[in-house]
Amino acid sequence: MEDQIVGCIHNGDSRFGTNVTLNKTLSTPEERTRVVGNVIKCLAEEEKELIPGIRNELYPVAPSFGSPPYFSVERAAATYFGIKAYGVHMNGFVKRDGEKFLWIGKRSPMKQTFPGMLDHLVAGGLPHGMSCVANLIKECEEEAGIPLSLSNQAMSVGAVSYVHVDGYRYERGVLFCYDLELPGGFIPKNQDGEVESFKLIPVENVANVIRRTQFFKPNCSLVIMDFLFRHGYIGPECLGYLDLLQSLRSGDTS
C-alpha cells in the first residue's frame, strides 16, 4: 500500500485516533480514484465486510456541487468517509376531484439499504459525470416505467439537505427535489427489481404516516415534507413551523 498512502498515523492524544492521507505523487483524479478504489475493495472483501453493499458506482468527491472532483469514490463507501453525496428525488402526484394523491413506492426486501421501507415514486443517487436531469429521466424509466414524454415534464423545485450519523456511517446528503403531475390513468411499473409495489395515497394520509411512524426511508420524509410546505399542507399556524422548515436544510448545501 506504500504507493497509495503516505501513512497511518496514530496520535494517542487525538480523539480521532488513526488517519490516512493520500500520497502527494497522485496528481490526477483518475490516479486517486484508482488507489482509493483499491483500498475500498480490500475493506469490502474483509471477512467482516467492513464496507458492505458495493455497487460499482462512483460518486464525485468535490468541495462543492459542480466543482471538478478531486477523485471519485465507490457509492457504498461514501458515508464511511463522510463524503457529501447528491441525489434526485421526485414526488409523483395526481389530482382527483380537487384532492392530491402521491404515488408511494415500497422498496424491495432485497435492497441493500432500507429494505422494505416506503419511498418516493422515483429517487436515486447522482453518479459521477451525470446531470440531474439525465439521472432523473433514467431513474423514472428504471424505477417506475415513466416514459420520456412524461418525465421531461418534471419540475425542479429546490433541494433539501441533511446529516445523519449511524455507527461508523456519517451521511451528508443534498437532494434535488422534483415534482411531476401524472395523468390519472398512469400506473407505475418497476423495471429494475428495486421496488416491490406502488400505491396511490392521499397526501394528507402520507403526512400522517410520516408524523406517526418510521415507515419511510428517512431522507424521503424530508422531500415529502418539502412538498407539504410548498403545496400548502403545512402553514405558519402549525406548531413548530419554522423549526420544521429549517430542518429541511440542516446540512451543507454547497
N, C-alpha and C positions, 0 to 999 in steps of 0.2 A: 504494500500500500504506500511505500515511500514516494512513488511518483504521483500519488493522488492527494496527499495531505501534508501539511507542514508538521503536524504532530498532535498528540492528545496530551493536554496539559492539565494536571490536577493541582488545584490550589485548595489546600485544607481550610483556608480562611474564607473561601468563596462559597456562598450558598448555591452557586451554580455548578460546583464540582468540576466535571470534565468538559472541555470544549474542543471542537475540531475546526481547523481552518484549512482553506484551500491553498494549494501550492501556488505561489505567485507566478510560476512559469506557465500556468494555464492561462493563456492570453485571449482565447476566443470563447464565446458562448458554447460552441459545439464541443470544445475540449472539456469545459467544466461540466456540461450536461453528461458527457460520456463517463467521466470519473465518478461523479455523484451517482449516476445510474448504477455503476458497478458496486458501490458501497450499499446502495439500497437493495440491490439484488442479493447481496450477501446477507443483509439483515432479514430479507424476506424468506431466504432459504434456511435460516437457522431453525433448529429443532422446535423452538418455541414460537416460531413465526413472528418475529418482533414487529414486522410491518405486514399485516395481512391484507388480502384483497387486491393484489397487484393487478392493474388493468391495462398496462402498456399504453397509457395515455398521458401525455406530457402537459404540465401546467407551466406557464412562464413565471420566472422569479424576477420581478422588476420593482423599482421604488414606487411606481405609480402606474395606473392604468394607461396603456398605450405607449409607455416608455419602452425603449429597447431592452429586452430581457438580458439579465446578467448570465443566466443559464436557465434551463428548464428541468423540472423535476417530475418524477412519477406521481400521478394524481393521488394514489393511495398514501403516499408518504408526505404530502404537503402539510397536513395537520401536525405531524410528528416533528416538523421543523419550524412550525409557526409561520408557514408561508401563506400570505394572503391570496385567496382564490376568488375567482369571479364566476358567476353563473347567470343563466337566463331562466326566469320563472314566468309562466303565463297563466293568468286566470281566464278560463274559457267560460263565458256566461251566456244565458239565454233569457229573453224576455217573454213572459206569457201573461196576458191579461193584467198588465201593469206591475207584475211581480218579477223579480230577478232570481234566477237559479244559477248555481255554479256546478260545473262538471267536476267531480272529485274522483281521483284515481286511488285505488288500493294497491300498494306496492306488492310485487311478487314475494312470497315467502322465501324465495331463493336469492333475493337481493343480498349483496354483501353488507350493505348498510341499511339500517332501519327497515328490516324485512316486515312485511305485513302492515305497515303503518299507512295512514292516509296521506295523500299527496295532491299536488296540482294536476290539472289536466295535462300540462306539459312543463317539464323542468329539466335542466341539465347543466353540468359544469361547462365552463368555457375553455376549450383546449387551446394550446399554443397555435398561433397562426390562423385562427378562425374569427371572423367578425361576429358580433352579437346577432345580427340579422340572419346571417348564413347558418349559425348554430341553431337559432330558433326554428327556422324552416326545416332543418334536418331533424330536430327533435320532434317537431309537430308530426312529421311523416312517420318517424320510427315509433313514437310513443302512443300516438292517438290516430294515426291514419288520416291526418288532416292534409288535404291536397294544397298545392301551392296557390291555387285560386282563392283559397280561404286564408291560409297562413300569412300571405303577403298583405292582408288587411289588419294584422295585429298592430296595435298602437303602443309605442313606447311611452310609459307613464312615470318614469323615475327609477329610483333604486332604494334599497334598504341595506343596512349593514349591521353586523353583529360580531360578537366574540363569544366563544363557547369553550370552556375547559372541561375535559373529560379524561381523567387519569393522565396519561402521557400525551394526550392529544390536545393541542392548542389551536382551535379552529378560528380563523379570521376570514370572514366572508363578506363579499359585496354582491348583491343580487340585482340584476337589471330586470325591472318589472314590465310586463306587457299585459294588455287587456285585448281579448278578442271576443266580439259578439258573434255568436254562431247561429245559423238558421235553426228553427225549432225542430226540423226533421233530421238534423245531423246526429249520427250516433258514432262516437269514437270507437275505434278498434285498434288495440295494441298490435304492433308489428314485430317487436324485438324481444318479447317474453319478459319484459321488466315490470309489466303492470298486470295484476290479476284480474281486475274488473274496474268498471266505471259506473258512477251513479250520479244522476242529476238531482241536486238538493237545493231547496230554497235557501237563499243567502242567510236569512235570519237563523235558520237551523244550523247552518255551518258555523255561524258565530257562536251559537250555544255550545256546540261540540268543542270548539277551541277554548271557550271560557270554563267549561266544566270537566274536561278530560285532557288526557295527553295522547290522544289517538293520532294526531297529526305529527308528521316529521317536523321537528322544532322550527327549522328555518322557513318552512312553508306557512306556518302560523303567522310569521311576520309579514309575509307577502299578502296573505289574505286580510290581515288587519289593515294593511295599507289600502287594500281595495275597499274595506269597510269605511275608512276615513273618506276616501275620495268619492264614494258613491252615497255618502250621507247617512250611513248606518250608525256612525259614531259621531256625536256632536259635542260642542263645548259644555253642554249641560250634564254630560256623563261624568261620573266621579272618576278622578284621575286622568282626565282627558289629556292634559299637557304632558304628564309623565309617560303615559302610554305612547303618545305621539313621538316623544323624544326617544323612547326605547327602540323605535324602528330604525334609528340611525346611531346606534350606540358604538359602532365600530368605526375604524378609519375608512373614509370613503375616497381616499386618494387613488 
